[in-house]
Amino acid sequence: MISFDDFKKLEIKIGKVISAEKIEGADKLLKLVFDLGGPEPVQIVAGIAEVFPDASVLIGKQLPVVANLEPKMLKGQVSNGMILAVNVEGKPVLLHPEKEVPPGSVVK
């Protein structure tokens, strides 16, 4: 259990995928670049390549992102956040807003 104050520390925003590509030498990882409503795009590395072998299908999709995680290096790529997904039988299922919202919209 975490406190509500701990939960409030999470910065969850809706990001729009502006580019997506497989990371060479990694079977499961995609490099996604998001518009999170700020001045600069944000790169996130996600373990969803097995479900999305054609990463280009993700371009334009809106996904919830934890935007305030410490950066982490994965296969030589920096990841500045984490996408949120549902785990169904070991496979990620992506979450989407019901309708299009501005990039950077805060999830509450």
The first five atom37 places (N, CA, C, CB, O) and aatype in JSON, in Angstrom:
{
  "aatype": [12, 9, 15, 13, 3, 3, 13, 11, 11, 10, 6, 9, 11, 9, 7, 11, 19, 9, 15, 0, 6, 11, 9, 6, 7, 0, 3, 11, 10, 10, 11, 10, 19, 13, 3, 10, 7, 7, 14, 6, 14, 19, 5, 9, 19, 0, 7, 9, 0, 6, 19, 13, 14, 3, 0, 15, 19, 10, 9, 7, 11, 5, 10, 14, 19, 19, 0, 2, 10, 6, 14, 11, 12, 10, 11, 7, 5, 19, 15, 2, 7, 12, 9, 10, 0, 19, 2, 19, 6, 7, 11, 14, 19, 10, 10, 8, 14, 6, 11, 6, 19, 14, 14, 7, 15, 19, 19, 11],
  "atom_mask": [
    [1, 1, 1, 1, 1],
    [1, 1, 1, 1, 1],
    [1, 1, 1, 1, 1],
    [1, 1, 1, 1, 1],
    [1, 1, 1, 1, 1],
    [1, 1, 1, 1, 1],
    [1, 1, 1, 1, 1],
    [1, 1, 1, 1, 1],
    [1, 1, 1, 1, 1],
    [1, 1, 1, 1, 1],
    [1, 1, 1, 1, 1],
    [1, 1, 1, 1, 1],
    [1, 1, 1, 1, 1],
    [1, 1, 1, 1, 1],
    [1, 1, 1, 0, 1],
    [1, 1, 1, 1, 1],
    [1, 1, 1, 1, 1],
    [1, 1, 1, 1, 1],
    [1, 1, 1, 1, 1],
    [1, 1, 1, 1, 1],
    [1, 1, 1, 1, 1],
    [1, 1, 1, 1, 1],
    [1, 1, 1, 1, 1],
    [1, 1, 1, 1, 1],
    [1, 1, 1, 0, 1],
    [1, 1, 1, 1, 1],
    [1, 1, 1, 1, 1],
    [1, 1, 1, 1, 1],
    [1, 1, 1, 1, 1],
    [1, 1, 1, 1, 1],
    [1, 1, 1, 1, 1],
    [1, 1, 1, 1, 1],
    [1, 1, 1, 1, 1],
    [1, 1, 1, 1, 1],
    [1, 1, 1, 1, 1],
    [1, 1, 1, 1, 1],
    [1, 1, 1, 0, 1],
    [1, 1, 1, 0, 1],
    [1, 1, 1, 1, 1],
    [1, 1, 1, 1, 1],
    [1, 1, 1, 1, 1],
    [1, 1, 1, 1, 1],
    [1, 1, 1, 1, 1],
    [1, 1, 1, 1, 1],
    [1, 1, 1, 1, 1],
    [1, 1, 1, 1, 1],
    [1, 1, 1, 0, 1],
    [1, 1, 1, 1, 1],
    [1, 1, 1, 1, 1],
    [1, 1, 1, 1, 1],
    [1, 1, 1, 1, 1],
    [1, 1, 1, 1, 1],
    [1, 1, 1, 1, 1],
    [1, 1, 1, 1, 1],
    [1, 1, 1, 1, 1],
    [1, 1, 1, 1, 1],
    [1, 1, 1, 1, 1],
    [1, 1, 1, 1, 1],
    [1, 1, 1, 1, 1],
    [1, 1, 1, 0, 1],
    [1, 1, 1, 1, 1],
    [1, 1, 1, 1, 1],
    [1, 1, 1, 1, 1],
    [1, 1, 1, 1, 1],
    [1, 1, 1, 1, 1],
    [1, 1, 1, 1, 1],
    [1, 1, 1, 1, 1],
    [1, 1, 1, 1, 1],
    [1, 1, 1, 1, 1],
    [1, 1, 1, 1, 1],
    [1, 1, 1, 1, 1],
    [1, 1, 1, 1, 1],
    [1, 1, 1, 1, 1],
    [1, 1, 1, 1, 1],
    [1, 1, 1, 1, 1],
    [1, 1, 1, 0, 1],
    [1, 1, 1, 1, 1],
    [1, 1, 1, 1, 1],
    [1, 1, 1, 1, 1],
    [1, 1, 1, 1, 1],
    [1, 1, 1, 0, 1],
    [1, 1, 1, 1, 1],
    [1, 1, 1, 1, 1],
    [1, 1, 1, 1, 1],
    [1, 1, 1, 1, 1],
    [1, 1, 1, 1, 1],
    [1, 1, 1, 1, 1],
    [1, 1, 1, 1, 1],
    [1, 1, 1, 1, 1],
    [1, 1, 1, 0, 1],
    [1, 1, 1, 1, 1],
    [1, 1, 1, 1, 1],
    [1, 1, 1, 1, 1],
    [1, 1, 1, 1, 1],
    [1, 1, 1, 1, 1],
    [1, 1, 1, 1, 1],
    [1, 1, 1, 1, 1],
    [1, 1, 1, 1, 1],
    [1, 1, 1, 1, 1],
    [1, 1, 1, 1, 1],
    [1, 1, 1, 1, 1],
    [1, 1, 1, 1, 1],
    [1, 1, 1, 1, 1],
    [1, 1, 1, 0, 1],
    [1, 1, 1, 1, 1],
    [1, 1, 1, 1, 1],
    [1, 1, 1, 1, 1],
    [1, 1, 1, 1, 1]
  ],
  "atom_positions": [
    [[0.85, -1.18, 0.0], [0.0, 0.0, 0.0], [0.89, 1.24, 0.0], [-0.96, 0.0, 1.23], [1.91, 1.3, 0.69]],
    [[0.48, 2.22, -0.79], [1.15, 3.51, -0.76], [0.16, 4.56, -0.31], [1.75, 3.87, -2.16], [-1.06, 4.38, -0.4]],
    [[0.69, 5.65, 0.18], [-0.19, 6.72, 0.62], [-0.68, 7.52, -0.58], [0.53, 7.65, 1.63], [-0.1, 7.45, -1.67]],
    [[-1.76, 8.26, -0.37], [-2.26, 9.12, -1.43], [-1.22, 10.16, -1.8], [-3.57, 9.81, -0.99], [-1.09, 10.53, -2.97]],
    [[-0.46, 10.64, -0.81], [0.6, 11.6, -1.09], [1.66, 11.0, -2.02], [1.25, 12.08, 0.21], [2.18, 11.69, -2.9]],
    [[1.98, 9.71, -1.82], [2.92, 9.04, -2.73], [2.33, 8.96, -4.13], [3.28, 7.63, -2.2], [3.03, 9.22, -5.11]],
    [[1.06, 8.6, -4.25], [0.41, 8.51, -5.55], [0.44, 9.85, -6.27], [-1.03, 8.02, -5.4], [0.65, 9.9, -7.48]],
    [[0.22, 10.94, -5.53], [0.2, 12.28, -6.14], [1.56, 12.66, -6.72], [-0.23, 13.31, -5.11], [1.64, 13.59, -7.53]],
    [[2.62, 11.97, -6.32], [3.95, 12.27, -6.86], [4.08, 11.82, -8.31], [5.02, 11.61, -6.01], [4.93, 12.33, -9.05]],
    [[3.25, 10.86, -8.73], [3.3, 10.39, -10.12], [2.76, 11.47, -11.05], [2.5, 9.07, -10.29], [1.69, 12.02, -10.81]],
    [[3.5, 11.75, -12.1], [3.05, 12.69, -13.12], [2.66, 11.86, -14.34], [4.17, 13.75, -13.46], [3.5, 11.5, -15.16]],
    [[1.36, 11.59, -14.46], [0.85, 10.78, -15.56], [0.18, 11.72, -16.55], [-0.15, 9.68, -15.06], [-0.74, 12.46, -16.22]],
    [[0.68, 11.67, -17.8], [0.16, 12.55, -18.86], [-0.17, 11.7, -20.09], [1.19, 13.66, -19.21], [0.31, 10.59, -20.25]],
    [[-1.01, 12.26, -20.93], [-1.28, 11.64, -22.22], [-0.26, 12.18, -23.22], [-2.75, 11.91, -22.69], [-0.13, 13.39, -23.42]],
    [[0.45, 11.24, -23.84], [1.42, 11.62, -24.85], [0.99, 11.12, -26.21], [0.0, 0.0, 0.0], [0.31, 10.09, -26.32]],
    [[1.37, 11.84, -27.25], [1.09, 11.42, -28.62], [2.39, 10.94, -29.25], [0.46, 12.6, -29.46], [3.39, 11.67, -29.26]],
    [[2.39, 9.72, -29.77], [3.59, 9.14, -30.37], [3.89, 9.88, -31.67], [3.41, 7.6, -30.62], [3.06, 9.93, -32.58]],
    [[5.11, 10.45, -31.75], [5.49, 11.16, -32.98], [6.51, 10.37, -33.79], [6.06, 12.53, -32.64], [6.69, 10.63, -34.98]],
    [[7.18, 9.4, -33.17], [8.01, 8.47, -33.93], [8.15, 7.18, -33.12], [9.42, 9.08, -34.25], [8.06, 7.19, -31.89]],
    [[8.37, 6.09, -33.83], [8.49, 4.77, -33.18], [9.39, 3.9, -34.04], [7.08, 4.09, -32.98], [9.22, 3.82, -35.26]],
    [[10.36, 3.25, -33.41], [11.25, 2.36, -34.15], [11.81, 1.28, -33.24], [12.39, 3.15, -34.8], [11.94, 1.47, -32.03]],
    [[12.13, 0.16, -33.85], [12.74, -0.96, -33.12], [14.17, -0.59, -32.77], [12.69, -2.27, -33.96], [14.85, 0.08, -33.55]],
    [[14.61, -1.02, -31.61], [15.99, -0.8, -31.19], [16.82, -1.98, -31.67], [16.1, -0.63, -29.64], [16.55, -3.13, -31.33]],
    [[17.83, -1.69, -32.46], [18.67, -2.74, -33.02], [19.34, -3.53, -31.91], [19.73, -2.14, -33.96], [19.88, -2.96, -30.96]],
    [[19.3, -4.85, -32.04], [19.92, -5.72, -31.04], [19.04, -6.02, -29.84], [0.0, 0.0, 0.0], [19.49, -6.68, -28.9]],
    [[17.8, -5.54, -29.86], [16.87, -5.8, -28.76], [15.58, -6.39, -29.33], [16.57, -4.48, -27.95], [14.92, -5.75, -30.16]],
    [[15.22, -7.58, -28.9], [14.02, -8.24, -29.43], [12.73, -7.61, -28.94], [14.04, -9.69, -29.05], [11.72, -7.62, -29.66]],
    [[12.74, -7.07, -27.73], [11.49, -6.62, -27.11], [11.32, -5.1, -27.06], [11.4, -7.16, -25.74], [10.24, -4.63, -26.71]],
    [[12.36, -4.34, -27.39], [12.32, -2.9, -27.12], [12.04, -2.05, -28.35], [13.62, -2.47, -26.51], [12.56, -2.29, -29.44]],
    [[11.18, -1.04, -28.14], [10.93, 0.0, -29.14], [11.33, 1.34, -28.55], [9.43, 0.01, -29.57], [11.17, 1.59, -27.36]],
    [[11.86, 2.2, -29.41], [12.14, 3.59, -29.02], [10.97, 4.42, -29.5], [13.51, 4.11, -29.6], [10.73, 4.53, -30.71]],
    [[10.25, 5.02, -28.57], [9.1, 5.86, -28.87], [9.44, 7.3, -28.51], [7.83, 5.38, -28.11], [10.02, 7.56, -27.46]],
    [[9.08, 8.23, -29.37], [9.24, 9.65, -29.07], [7.84, 10.25, -28.98], [10.12, 10.38, -30.16], [7.01, 10.08, -29.88]],
    [[7.61, 10.95, -27.88], [6.29, 11.48, -27.57], [6.26, 13.0, -27.57], [5.83, 10.98, -26.22], [7.24, 13.66, -27.23]],
    [[5.12, 13.55, -27.97], [4.77, 14.93, -27.69], [3.99, 14.88, -26.39], [3.92, 15.6, -28.88], [2.89, 14.32, -26.33]],
    [[4.57, 15.46, -25.35], [3.89, 15.52, -24.05], [3.41, 16.93, -23.74], [4.84, 15.02, -22.93], [3.13, 17.27, -22.59]],
    [[3.32, 17.75, -24.78], [2.8, 19.1, -24.59], [3.85, 20.12, -24.19], [0.0, 0.0, 0.0], [3.54, 21.3, -24.07]],
    [[5.09, 19.69, -23.99], [6.16, 20.6, -23.61], [6.94, 21.07, -24.82], [0.0, 0.0, 0.0], [6.61, 20.74, -25.96]],
    [[7.98, 21.84, -24.56], [8.76, 22.4, -25.68], [9.6, 21.35, -26.42], [9.67, 23.48, -25.16], [9.91, 21.53, -27.6]],
    [[9.97, 20.27, -25.74], [10.83, 19.25, -26.33], [10.12, 17.9, -26.35], [12.16, 19.14, -25.56], [9.36, 17.59, -25.43]],
    [[10.36, 17.09, -27.39], [9.82, 15.72, -27.38], [10.51, 14.88, -26.31], [9.99, 15.06, -28.76], [11.61, 15.21, -25.87]],
    [[9.85, 13.82, -25.89], [10.35, 12.95, -24.83], [10.5, 11.53, -25.37], [9.4, 12.97, -23.59], [9.57, 10.97, -25.96]],
    [[11.69, 10.95, -25.18], [11.97, 9.58, -25.64], [11.71, 8.59, -24.52], [13.43, 9.45, -26.15], [12.16, 8.78, -23.38]],
    [[10.98, 7.53, -24.85], [10.69, 6.45, -23.89], [10.97, 5.13, -24.58], [9.21, 6.52, -23.37], [10.55, 4.92, -25.72]],
    [[11.66, 4.24, -23.9], [11.92, 2.9, -24.39], [10.89, 1.97, -23.74], [13.4, 2.44, -24.08], [10.73, 1.97, -22.52]],
    [[10.2, 1.19, -24.57], [9.14, 0.32, -24.06], [9.32, -1.1, -24.59], [7.75, 0.86, -24.47], [9.7, -1.31, -25.74]],
    [[9.04, -2.07, -23.74], [9.17, -3.49, -24.09], [7.93, -4.04, -24.78], [0.0, 0.0, 0.0], [7.3, -4.97, -24.28]],
    [[7.58, -3.47, -25.92], [6.35, -3.87, -26.62], [6.6, -4.29, -28.06], [5.36, -2.73, -26.6], [5.64, -4.44, -28.82]],
    [[7.86, -4.49, -28.45], [8.18, -4.8, -29.85], [7.58, -6.12, -30.31], [9.68, -4.83, -30.03], [7.25, -6.26, -31.49]],
    [[7.45, -7.09, -29.42], [6.89, -8.38, -29.83], [5.42, -8.26, -30.22], [7.04, -9.39, -28.7], [4.93, -9.02, -31.06]],
    [[4.72, -7.31, -29.62], [3.3, -7.11, -29.92], [3.13, -6.17, -31.12], [2.57, -6.55, -28.69], [2.13, -6.24, -31.83]],
    [[4.11, -5.29, -31.33], [4.06, -4.32, -32.42], [5.31, -4.45, -33.29], [3.93, -2.88, -31.88], [6.18, -3.58, -33.25]],
    [[5.39, -5.54, -34.08], [6.58, -5.71, -34.93], [6.73, -4.59, -35.95], [6.5, -7.05, -35.66], [7.85, -4.27, -36.36]],
    [[5.62, -3.98, -36.37], [5.66, -2.8, -37.22], [5.4, -1.59, -36.32], [4.6, -2.88, -38.4], [4.26, -1.19, -36.1]],
    [[6.48, -1.02, -35.81], [6.37, 0.07, -34.85], [5.63, 1.28, -35.41], [7.74, 0.49, -34.38], [5.06, 2.07, -34.65]],
    [[5.63, 1.44, -36.72], [5.01, 2.62, -37.32], [3.51, 2.71, -37.05], [5.26, 2.63, -38.82], [2.93, 3.79, -37.16]],
    [[2.86, 1.59, -36.71], [1.42, 1.63, -36.42], [1.12, 2.43, -35.15], [0.87, 0.2, -36.27], [-0.02, 2.82, -34.92]],
    [[2.15, 2.68, -34.34], [1.96, 3.44, -33.11], [1.99, 4.95, -33.31], [3.01, 3.05, -32.11], [1.55, 5.7, -32.44]],
    [[2.52, 5.39, -34.44], [2.62, 6.84, -34.69], [1.23, 7.45, -34.74], [3.39, 7.12, -36.02], [0.34, 6.98, -35.45]],
    [[1.07, 8.51, -33.95], [-0.22, 9.2, -33.86], [-1.09, 8.71, -32.72], [0.0, 0.0, 0.0], [-2.07, 9.37, -32.37]],
    [[-0.75, 7.58, -32.12], [-1.55, 7.06, -31.0], [-1.3, 7.89, -29.74], [-1.21, 5.56, -30.73], [-0.2, 8.41, -29.53]],
    [[-2.32, 8.0, -28.93], [-2.21, 8.67, -27.64], [-2.17, 7.62, -26.55], [-3.38, 9.66, -27.41], [-3.01, 6.72, -26.51]],
    [[-1.17, 7.74, -25.66], [-0.96, 6.76, -24.6], [-0.67, 7.46, -23.28], [0.19, 5.8, -24.97], [-0.07, 8.53, -23.27]],
    [[-1.09, 6.86, -22.16], [-0.71, 7.42, -20.87], [0.75, 7.1, -20.56], [-1.63, 6.87, -19.75], [1.23, 5.99, -20.81]],
    [[1.44, 8.1, -20.02], [2.87, 8.01, -19.77], [3.16, 8.51, -18.36], [3.68, 8.83, -20.82], [2.64, 9.55, -17.95]],
    [[3.99, 7.77, -17.61], [4.53, 8.31, -16.36], [5.71, 9.16, -16.78], [4.95, 7.15, -15.32], [6.73, 8.65, -17.25]],
    [[5.58, 10.47, -16.6], [6.52, 11.42, -17.18], [7.61, 11.88, -16.22], [5.79, 12.61, -17.69], [8.52, 12.6, -16.64]],
    [[7.55, 11.49, -14.96], [8.55, 12.01, -14.02], [9.4, 10.91, -13.39], [7.86, 12.8, -12.94], [9.79, 11.03, -12.23]],
    [[9.68, 9.86, -14.14], [10.61, 8.85, -13.66], [12.04, 9.29, -13.94], [10.32, 7.48, -14.32], [12.28, 10.04, -14.88]],
    [[12.97, 8.83, -13.12], [14.37, 9.1, -13.4], [14.74, 8.45, -14.72], [15.29, 8.59, -12.24], [14.29, 7.34, -14.99]],
    [[15.56, 9.11, -15.55], [15.99, 8.5, -16.82], [16.74, 7.19, -16.57], [16.89, 9.47, -17.6], [17.42, 7.02, -15.56]],
    [[16.58, 6.26, -17.52], [17.25, 4.96, -17.42], [17.79, 4.59, -18.79], [16.27, 3.86, -16.88], [17.12, 4.8, -19.8]],
    [[19.01, 4.02, -18.83], [19.6, 3.58, -20.08], [19.18, 2.13, -20.35], [21.15, 3.7, -20.03], [19.32, 1.26, -19.48]],
    [[18.68, 1.89, -21.54], [18.29, 0.55, -21.97], [18.85, 0.33, -23.37], [16.73, 0.37, -21.95], [18.47, 1.03, -24.31]],
    [[19.75, -0.62, -23.51], [20.36, -0.94, -24.81], [20.92, 0.31, -25.5], [19.33, -1.61, -25.73], [20.78, 0.49, -26.71]],
    [[21.56, 1.17, -24.7], [22.2, 2.36, -25.25], [21.26, 3.51, -25.54], [0.0, 0.0, 0.0], [21.69, 4.52, -26.09]],
    [[20.0, 3.39, -25.18], [19.01, 4.44, -25.39], [18.5, 4.92, -24.03], [17.83, 3.94, -26.28], [18.25, 4.11, -23.14]],
    [[18.34, 6.23, -23.89], [17.81, 6.76, -22.64], [16.29, 6.73, -22.7], [18.32, 8.2, -22.39], [15.67, 7.1, -23.69]],
    [[15.69, 6.27, -21.59], [14.25, 6.25, -21.46], [13.86, 7.26, -20.39], [13.72, 4.82, -21.09], [14.33, 7.18, -19.25]],
    [[13.02, 8.22, -20.76], [12.63, 9.31, -19.86], [11.19, 9.17, -19.39], [12.81, 10.65, -20.54], [10.47, 10.16, -19.28]],
    [[10.76, 7.96, -19.11], [9.4, 7.74, -18.65], [9.0, 6.31, -18.89], [0.0, 0.0, 0.0], [9.83, 5.45, -19.2]],
    [[7.71, 6.05, -18.74], [7.18, 4.69, -18.93], [5.75, 4.8, -19.43], [7.25, 3.87, -17.59], [4.95, 5.57, -18.91]],
    [[5.44, 4.0, -20.46], [4.04, 3.95, -20.9], [3.27, 3.04, -19.95], [3.92, 3.44, -22.39], [3.86, 2.15, -19.33]],
    [[1.99, 3.27, -19.83], [1.13, 2.42, -19.01], [0.37, 1.48, -19.93], [0.16, 3.26, -18.14], [-0.16, 1.9, -20.96]],
    [[0.31, 0.22, -19.56], [-0.39, -0.79, -20.35], [-0.96, -1.84, -19.41], [0.56, -1.44, -21.41], [-0.57, -1.91, -18.24]],
    [[-1.86, -2.63, -19.92], [-2.44, -3.75, -19.18], [-1.7, -5.02, -19.59], [-3.98, -3.87, -19.44], [-1.39, -5.2, -20.77]],
    [[-1.41, -5.89, -18.64], [-0.76, -7.16, -18.92], [-1.85, -8.23, -19.03], [0.29, -7.54, -17.81], [-2.52, -8.55, -18.05]],
    [[-2.02, -8.77, -20.25], [-3.01, -9.82, -20.48], [-2.25, -11.05, -20.98], [-4.12, -9.37, -21.5], [-1.73, -11.06, -22.1]],
    [[-2.21, -12.06, -20.15], [-1.52, -13.31, -20.48], [-0.08, -13.06, -20.94], [-2.28, -14.06, -21.57], [0.39, -13.66, -21.9]],
    [[0.59, -12.15, -20.22], [2.0, -11.86, -20.49], [2.25, -10.92, -21.65], [0.0, 0.0, 0.0], [3.41, -10.68, -21.99]],
    [[1.21, -10.39, -22.26], [1.35, -9.48, -23.4], [0.76, -8.11, -23.03], [0.64, -10.05, -24.66], [-0.3, -8.03, -22.4]],
    [[1.46, -7.02, -23.41], [0.91, -5.69, -23.1], [-0.25, -5.33, -24.03], [2.01, -4.63, -23.21], [-0.21, -5.58, -25.24]],
    [[-1.26, -4.73, -23.44], [-2.39, -4.16, -24.17], [-2.38, -2.67, -23.85], [-3.78, -4.86, -23.79], [-2.45, -2.29, -22.68]],
    [[-2.28, -1.84, -24.88], [-2.15, -0.4, -24.66], [-3.47, 0.23, -24.26], [-1.62, 0.27, -25.92], [-4.55, -0.23, -24.65]],
    [[-3.36, 1.29, -23.48], [-4.51, 2.07, -23.03], [-4.59, 3.35, -23.86], [-4.4, 2.4, -21.51], [-3.56, 3.9, -24.25]],
    [[-5.81, 3.82, -24.14], [-6.0, 5.02, -24.94], [-7.11, 5.86, -24.32], [-6.34, 4.66, -26.42], [-8.03, 5.32, -23.72]],
    [[-7.03, 7.19, -24.46], [-8.17, 8.01, -24.04], [-9.39, 7.69, -24.9], [-7.84, 9.52, -24.13], [-9.27, 7.25, -26.04]],
    [[-10.56, 7.92, -24.34], [-11.82, 7.68, -25.05], [-11.93, 8.52, -26.32], [-13.0, 7.97, -24.13], [-12.45, 8.06, -27.34]],
    [[-11.43, 9.74, -26.25], [-11.4, 10.62, -27.42], [-10.06, 11.35, -27.41], [-12.61, 11.63, -27.42], [-9.36, 11.36, -26.4]],
    [[-9.71, 11.97, -28.54], [-8.43, 12.66, -28.62], [-8.41, 13.84, -27.65], [-8.15, 13.14, -30.06], [-9.38, 14.59, -27.53]],
    [[-7.28, 13.98, -26.97], [-7.08, 15.06, -26.0], [-5.76, 15.75, -26.34], [-7.08, 14.52, -24.51], [-4.94, 15.17, -27.05]],
    [[-5.54, 16.97, -25.86], [-4.27, 17.65, -26.15], [-3.1, 16.88, -25.52], [-4.31, 19.1, -25.62], [-3.19, 16.42, -24.38]],
    [[-1.98, 16.74, -26.26], [-0.8, 16.12, -25.67], [-0.39, 16.85, -24.39], [0.38, 16.12, -26.68], [-0.41, 18.08, -24.33]],
    [[-0.03, 16.07, -23.38], [0.33, 16.64, -22.09], [-0.82, 16.73, -21.11], [0.0, 0.0, 0.0], [-0.63, 17.14, -19.97]],
    [[-2.03, 16.35, -21.55], [-3.17, 16.35, -20.63], [-2.85, 15.47, -19.43], [-4.48, 15.87, -21.33], [-2.32, 14.37, -19.58]],
    [[-3.17, 15.96, -18.24], [-2.84, 15.27, -17.0], [-3.91, 14.24, -16.68], [-2.7, 16.27, -15.83], [-5.11, 14.52, -16.73]],
    [[-3.45, 13.02, -16.35], [-4.35, 11.96, -15.92], [-4.51, 12.07, -14.42], [-3.8, 10.55, -16.33], [-3.53, 12.13, -13.68]],
    [[-5.76, 12.11, -13.96], [-6.05, 12.24, -12.53], [-6.85, 11.07, -12.05], [-6.8, 13.55, -12.23], [-7.19, 10.99, -10.87]]
  ]
}
